[in-house]
Structure formats: structure tokens, C-alpha cells
């Protein structure tokens, strides 16, 4: 079994069967509940988001790599063969500025994304969860099938041996503004996390993705259609 945790747990082998004998029925019940909750979570994901193989012949984007610094992955640390350059930034866009503009038009006019406030700690952004946005979600599912899943599998073969095992969780379309220009500092809860830029850099000032080990003066910048993926 793989254990979630930091370096202090690396290399530990755990015999769940022996633990069930030692700890009894309550432990076995807790394990069974965890498995059931995970399966329900995956089923819910597939009810909203594309689940399946990536499209045959999907283009793999070239990326530049940045180290995650001294903070190793919580999950799959041994498989990631930490330390590695676990931040991947596309060198060419996954989609055009025109396509992005069309998607944002749908999000605003049909899914009414501008009407919602999205809280992130002390910040109040514009935007909403994509599970609530039908037409916008259709486009995102197309992107999962034709580009995202294939690229994640290509970048992280250590943990993604088959793109069809991937599940999308916690997907939101967010709009930043002058009074609320960022989300609160956080760690994404997925094994792999993804950020996609939907607006041209010419439309705003500032911006960028903050990583604590890089500091505020070395934000990762992306123009429209570009993406950053990394371990969660």
C-alpha cells in the first residue's frame, strides 16, 4: 500500500491484512468506508467530467521545467523519484486566443459566470465551479479528452500509466480583479494540479502563479491558452 505523507514515511511497507488482525473490526470498517467514499467520489467525477482514454494522436506540448524546491510530494514520493522538476509550463498554447474568447463568451452569456462570487479565504473572486456550468463544461471535457489527459500522462509517466485512470476534481473558472487579485495561498488537493490561462496578458497587468519557494518576485507567467501542471 502507498502511504500518504512526507519523507519520514518513504520506504515503509504496510501489511493491511496484519493491521486488520491487530486493530480489529473498527479498523477494517474504516478502510472499507474509505474505499467506498473514494469510489463514490470517482463516480461523481465521471458524471460531470470526461473519463476515458485520451484521443489517439493527441499533440504533446513542449514544456519547460521548474523545480518544486525542497517541498516534496505528499503522494507518490517514491514514484516521482523526488527531487524532480515537477512544475511543467507549456511552451506553446493548448488553444488559441480566439477559442478562449469564445469559451468566455459562453461562460458569461449562457452560464452567467459573472453573476457569482467565488470565495478563497479572505479573497472574493468572480467565477464558479465548472460542475455548475453546462456549456462551458462541455468545452472543458473536450479539452480533457483531446489535450489535457494526454499531456499529464506524458509529463508524469511515473504515476500515470494510463490516461483513462485520471479523474477531474475541483475545477473552477475564476476571474481576478484589482481588489481581489489572487486566491489565498493553498496546496491543491489532487495528485496532479493544473492551471490554464484564459485571458491574453495584454488585457491585464500583474498576474502570475505564486509558488512559495520561488517567491513573490518570480511568479510564473502564462499568456492565453498556456497551462501549468504540477504535483498537487
N, C-alpha and C positions, 0 to 999 in steps of 0.2 A: 504494500500500500504506500502511496505517496503521502507525505505529511506536510501540511501547510505550516510554514514557519520560516525562520531565518537561518543563518549559518549554523547556529548551535544544534539544529536538527539534521543537518546534512549527513547522509550516510546511515541514518538509523533505519533498521529494518523492524517492522512491527508485524507480529503474528496476531491478526484479529481474532482468529479462532481461539488462540490461547487466552487472549484478553476476555473473550466472551465467557470462557470457562471460569476465569479468575474473578471477573466482576459481576457475572450473573445476568439475570433476565433484564434488569433495567438497562444495562449497557447494550445488550442485544436489541432491545426495543428502540433505544436512541439511535443506533446505527440504522435500523430498518426505517425509522422515521426520516432520517437524513437522506437515505436513498430515495424514498418516496417523494420527499419535497423537491429533490433535485430533478427527478423525472417529471414532476408536475411543472416545474419551472421551465424545463426544456420544451415540454408540450405547449405551454403558453407562448413561449418564444416563437415556435413554429406556426402558431395560429395567427401571428402578426407578420412575421418576417420569413424571408426565403430560407429554407433548409434543404440542402441537397448539394450535388457536385457543382463545382464552378464550370462555367461554359467552356467547352473544348476550344482550344486555341486562344484563350484569353491572354491579352497582352500583359506581360510582366514589366512594370515600370522600373526604370533605373532609380536607385536611391543613394543618398549619401548617409553615412552612419555617424552617430554621436554616442559616446559612452553614457551609460546611466550613472557613472560615478561610483561612489563607494556603497550605494544602497542597492543591494542585490534583490532579485525577485523573491517574493514570498512563496510563490508556487513554482514548481518545476525547476528549482535552482540547479540541480544536478544536470537535468536535460539541457538547460540553457548554457551549461558549461561556463557559468559566470566566472570572471567578468567578460562580458562581450559588449560590442557596440549595439545596444538594444533599442536605440531610438533611430527610426528609419524615416527619412524625409524625401519625398518624391522629387525627382529632377525634371520631370515633365508632368503636366497636369493630367489627371484622370479623365477630365471632361472639360469642355470649352466654357468660356465666359458666357457665350450665348445660351448654352444649355443650362448653366447655373441661373441665369436671369429668368429663363422660362420656368424653372422649378420654383424660384422665389415668387414669381407672379402667381403660380398655382397656390403656393402656401399662403399668400396674402389674400388673394381674391376668393379662393374656394375653401381652404382650411382655416382662414381667419386667424392666422398665427399672430398677427399684430395686436389682436384683442386680448392676448393673455399675458400675465406676468409670471415669470419663472424665477422662484426664489433660489438663491445659492448662498447660504449663510447670511451674512449681512447685506448681500447684494440682491437687487431685484432687476433681473434682465427681462427682455422680451423673448418670447418663444414658448415652445411647448414640447411635450413628449410626442414622438412621431407615431406612437401607437394610437394617438387621438386624431391623426391627420391622414385620411384615406388616400387621396390622390398623390400627396407628397410621399407617402409610404410606398406607393406603387413604384415610383421612380427609385427610391432607395433600395427596394428589393431587386429591381433591375441591376442596380449598381453592385449589390452583393453578389448576384449570380454571374455577372459579366466581368467584374474587375476586383472587387474588394476581397472576396474569399480566396481567389487565386493568388493575389499579391501577398496576403497574410501567410498563406501556406508556403509561398516561395521564400519569404523573409524569415520564417521561423519553422524550418523543417524539423528542428529538434523536438517540437511539441505538437505540430500539426502535420500528421502523416497523411491525412485525408481531409480535404476542404469540406466534405459533406458532414463532418463532425462539428463544424463551427455553428454557434448559436448567437444571434444578436440580442443584446440586452441593453437597457438603459440608453436608448437612442433619442437624442433631442436636437431640435433645430433652435439655435439661440441667436439673439441679436443683442449686441453690446451697445452702450451709449456713453455719453460723456459723464453722466452722474453715476452710472453703474458699469464701469468699463471692464469688469472681469468677474470670474467666478471666485468663490473662496478657494484657498489652497486645499487640495484634496488628493487622495490616491484613488484612481479608478478601480472599480471592483471586479473587473474582468481579468482573465488570464492575459488577454491582449486588448489594448485600448486604441482608439482611432479618433483623429480629429481631421475634419475636412473644411477647407476654406470655401465659402460660398459667395464672397464678395471680392471684387477687384481691389487691390491695395490703393488704387487711385481714388477710391470712393471714401477713404477714411484716413485719419492719422493715428499713429500709435499701433496698438495691436501686437499680437505675438503670443506664443505659448511659453509659459514660465515653467522652468524646472529648477528646483531649489538648488541643486548642485552647480548649475550654470550661473545663477544669479540674475538679478533684475536688468543688468546691462548686457545680457547675452540671450535675449529672447529668440525663439525660433519663429522666423517669419515665413509666411506662405501666401502666395498670390492665389487668386480664384482657381478652383479646380485641383489644387495641390492638397496633399494629405500627409499627415504624420501618423505612423503607428509605432507602438512600443509595448513592452510588457506592462500589465496593469499593476 
